[in-house]
């Protein structure tokens, strides 16, 4: 589904496509795809193309928000949420910074310092 959504965005020349893995941050969705567009017309066309391409491949579009204004359209695909935004809106909300947090690493087990010193001595 991710590849199909990105391909649909690339078809209509979306700018600066970013895919973020959010599975470790939210149980609501696994990925966020953010794409830029230069005009309201392009924002709407990109969002419509994502919907059409994914529906034609058997995926379900759960909802679409923001089509009226065309500054920011959100396409909810369930496990993936696609945001198509004009540059000023994208800069203002900065979703990349909000959602781009690497998964926390598990701490490695360390030998106790005293035990390590005793073994070395």
N, C-alpha and C positions, 0 to 999 in steps of 0.2 A: 504494500500500500504506500509506503514511504517513497519508493522509487517512482511509482505511478504519479503521485502528487508532485514530486519535483519535476518530472518530465512534463507534466501539464503546465507547470509554471514556466519552464524553459521554452515551451512551444510559443509562448507569447512574449518572450524576452523580459521576464521578470529580472529585477536587479538584486544583487547581493543576497542570494538565497542562503539561508542558514538553517541547519537542522540541529536541534538541541535534544539530547536525551534527558528526559525529565522523570523517568520511571522511579528513580530513587528519591525524588522530591514530592511526587504526588501520585496518589492511587487513581486519580481521575483520568489521566492520559499518560502515554509513554513517550511521545515525541511532540515537539512544537516545531513547525516549519514557519519561518518568517521570510517574507519576500517583499521587495520594494517595487513601486510602480510610479511613473512620472505624472499621471493624471487620474482623475476620477474615472474616466472612461477605461483606462488600462487596468485600474484596480478592479473594476466590475468585470471586465473581460477575463482577467486572470482567475478571479474567484469562480466565475461561470465555467471556465475551461476545466478547473479542478473538479468541480461538481460533475460536469458532463463526462469527463474522461473516467473518473472513478466509478460513476454509476454504470457506464458502459462495460466496465471490467467486473461488475458484480458487487462492488462495495456500496455500503449504505452511507448516505449523507444524513447525519442526524439533525443538523440545523445550520442556518446561515444567518449571520447578524451583520448589520451595517451596510447593506446594499443600497439603501436609500441615499445616504450621504456620499458614499464612494471614497471616503478618505481612508477608511480602515474597514476591511471586510474580514470576518472570521468565519471559517468553514470548519464545522465540527464533524470529524469523521470517526469519533469514538476514541480509539487509541491514539489518534493523531489530530492535532488542532492546527489548522493552517491560518496564518495571519498575513493578509496582503495589505500593505500600508504605503501611503505617500510619505516622502522623506521627512517632512516636518513632524508628522504624527509619529513616525518611527523613532525619530530623534527624541521627541518629548517623552514617550512612554518607555523607551529603552528596554524592551523586553529581553534583549540579549543579556544585559547585565542582571536583570531580575531573575531569569531562569537558568543562566549558564553557570551552574555550580557543580564542580566535579563531585563524583561520588566519594564519600569519605572512605579512606583506606582503613583497614583493620590494623590495629597496632600489632607489631611483631612482639613475640614473647622474648623478653630479655633475661639474661642470667642476672641474678642479684649481684651487685657490685662486690659485696663482701665475700660471697661464695666464689666469685671469679678471682679475687685477690688471694683468698686462702688456697685455692687450687694452684695458683701461679707461684706461691711462696713456699 
